[in-house]
Amino acid sequence: MISFDGLYSLISLGLALFAISATNFINKKDFKNYPFGKSTLEPVIVIIKSLVLLIMCSITLFSAISQVINGGNNVEEGFALGYAIISSIGCTWVYLYMKKSSKNLNSEIVKAESNQWLMDAMLSVGVLIGFIISILLKYIGLSSLSKYVDPGMVILSSSIFLKMPITSAVDAFKELINSTADDEINGDIRELVKEIEMEYKLEDSVARVAKVGRELRIEIDFIVSNNSKIKSVEDMDKVREIIDNNTNHFDLKKWLNISFTKNKKWAI
């Protein structure tokens, strides 16, 4: 269990450095080489990190199962308790720091990193509780059972931890293929679009909304007719201004593209 916890912490540290480097690269503006920005990199990096953790948890899970089949193993609880206490405090501190940073930076990479350190903190606390149980079993004369505590904790932890990287990878993949944004964002934007349709007597509209990393991509095509109130470029810009002002409450960087056409062919 200590090896699993230590390996997880070491990999977490390496992934954290990787995430910091990637975030710095994404934050550097380079319109010439990346005219559409670098937001797509965020879900790619989250997928890479999730796959690394998924592989690690799977390997340790099968290794622990093998140990149980072979009769478990003995552990020096004194050293284990000292390690677990230090690790629990350290990982909890890093998690709280990363959680605060993820709110300030509004970055999916840092958010994933924060969740990863939360898992690490929980793992360390689990190690502490597990070895306390092992000491109690020996104290009451059940030393034969205490040999299964260590691999048992690894099996339990690995099984629980498999869910988070899988969920993160799936969510990141959806962003990578421009899956639609969540219902709350979609609902707000579609309601706003319908209000504009009615106010300016627009024939129809097509709205596409996707979240990619920290970027919210909004593309709206309005279908105008001879009866519409949109008669000039100034009218179009007025509508764009309305939409821009009414989507500022989303805590994401906006990519806003609003077009007007008389032929729906150009909107779908």
N, C-alpha and C positions, 0 to 999 in steps of 0.2 A: 504493500500500500504506500509506503514511503517512496519507493521507486516510482510508482505511478504518479503520486503527488508531485515529486520532484521533477519528473519528466514533463508533466503537464505544465508546471510553472516555468520550466526552461523553454518549452515550446511557446508558451504564452508570451514570454519576454521577447523571444525572437520575432514572433508575429507582431508584437507591439511596436518594435523598432521598424519592422517592415511597413506597418500601418502609418506610423509617423512620417516616414520617408515618402510614402505614396500620397499622404494628405498634403504635405508640403508641395509636391509636384503638381497636384490637382489645383491647389490654391494659386499657383503662379499663372498669371494671365499670359497667353500666347495666341492671340487671335490669328496671326499669320499662319502658324502651323496647325492650330486647332480651332478653326472658325466656328465650330459647333460646341466648343468647350470640351471638358474632360470628365463630365459627370458620369459617363458610362463606365469609367474605370472603377468607381466605388463598388457597384455590385460585383464586378469581376474580382476585385480584391477580397470582398466578403466571401465569395464562393471558394476562392483558393484557401482562405483561412479555415473555412468550415470543413473542406475536404481533408485538410491536414489533421484537424481535431477528430474528424470522423474515423480516419484511418488509425490514429493513435488509440482511440477508445476501443475500436474493434479488436486491435491486436492485444491490448491489455486484458480485454474481456475473455478472449479465448485462452490466454495464458493463465489467468486466474482459475478458469474452469478446469484446466489441466492440473493445476496445483491441488484443487479440491479432490479430484479423482485420485491423485497420487498420495493423499493423506495429509494435506495441509503443510504448514511450516511454523516453526517456532520464531518468536520475535523478542528482542530485548526491549521490554516496555519502557524502561527508564529513559533510554535514548529517544525512543519513539515519542514519548509524551513531551519531552523538551522540544523536539523538532516540530511537533504538531502545534504547540502553543505559539512558538515564534512564527511559524508559517501562517497560522490563522490570523494573527495580528497584522502581519505584513500584507497578506493578500487582501484583507478587508480594507486596509488603508488605501491600497492601490485602486481597489474597486470604487471606493467613495470618490477618489480623485478623478478617475476616468469618467465616472457618472456625471460629475460636475462639468468636466471638460466637454462631454458629449452634448450637454445642454447649451453651453456657450458657443461651440463650433457648429452645432446642428449638422453633424457628420454621421452618416451611416457606418463608416469605418470605425470611428471612435465609439459609437454606440455598440457595435458588435464587440469591440475590444472590452468595453465596460461589462457586457454580459459574460464574456469569457472569464474575466477576473472575478466576477460574482461566482461563477462555477468553481473557480479555483479556491475561493474563500470557503465556499460550502464544502468542498472536498477536504480542505485542511481541518475544518471543524469536525467533519465526519471521521477523519483519522483520529482526532483527539478523543471523540466519544467511543470509537471502536476499541482503542487501546485501553481505555478505562474499563470497558466491558471485559476485555481480555484479562486484565489484572484481577477483576472481581471473580471471574471464572476460576482462575488459579487459586484465589484465596479460599473459595468454597470447595476446592478439591475436584474441580472439573477441568484439569489441565488438558485432557484429551480433546475437549471441545474448543479450548482456546486456540489450538493450532489452525482451526478453520475460520477464525475471526478475520485474520489478515486477508486471505484470498476472498473471503465472503464479502468484505467491504469493497474490494476492487470490483467484484462482479456487480454489486449493487450500484456503486458509483458510476461505473462504465455504462451500465444499462440506462441509468437516469440521464447521464450526460450525452448519450447518443441523440436524444431528441433535439437539443438546442442547435447543434451544427446542421442537422438535417433541415430543421425549420428555417434557419438563417439562409442556407443554400437555396432552398425552394423560393423564399421571398426575394432573394437577390436575383435569381434566374428570371422571375416574373418581371422584375424591373428591367433586366437586361433586354428582354424581348418586348419592352414597352407595353406591358400589361396595364390595364386601366387603373387609375388611382382609386383610393378607398371611397366608400359610399358617401362619407361626410363631405369630402372635397368635391366629388362628382355632383352630389345633390345641390350644394351651394352654387356651383358654376352653372348647372343646367337651369336652376331657378332664375338666376340672373339673366341668362340668355333668353329665356321665355319672356321675361319682363321687357327686355329690349325689343324683342320681336313685336310684342303688342304695342309698345309705345311708338315705334317707328314704322309700324305696319309692314313688317318684313314678311315675305312669303314663307320662308322656312330657314332652317339653320342646321349645321352639322358641327357638333362639338367633340373634340378629342382631348382627353386629359390623361396624362401618364406621369408617374413619379419615377425619376431615375436618380438614385443617390439622394443628394440634397437639392436636386433641381425638380421643379414642377413645370412640366411642359403642357402648355395650353394652346390649342389650335382651334379657332372657330371660323367657320365659313358661313356668312349670311347670304341668303338668296333674296335679292331685291326684285321688285317689279315696278311698273310705271306708277303705281299708287303709293309706293313707299316714300317715306319722308327723307330718305337718303338721296340727296341731289348733287352733292359736291364732295370733294376730298375733305373739306372742313367738317362736313357732317360725319364722314367716316372716322376722322380723327377724334371727334367728340365722343363717338361710341367707344372707340379704343380707350379713351381717357376714363370713361365710366367703368369699363371692365377692369382696367388697371387699378383704379382706386378701390374697387369693391372686391379685389382679390389680394389686397395687401395683408389681410389677417392670417394668411397661410404662412407658417414659419419656415418657408422654403424659398430658394432662389427661383424666380420665375423666368420662363422662356415663353413669351407671349407673341402669338402670331394671329392676327385677325384680318380676314379677307372678305371682300364683297364681290358678288358676281350675279348676273342675271340667269346664267345657265348652271343648273345643279350639277351638270357633268363635271365641272371643275372643282366641285366640293366633295366628291365621293371617289 
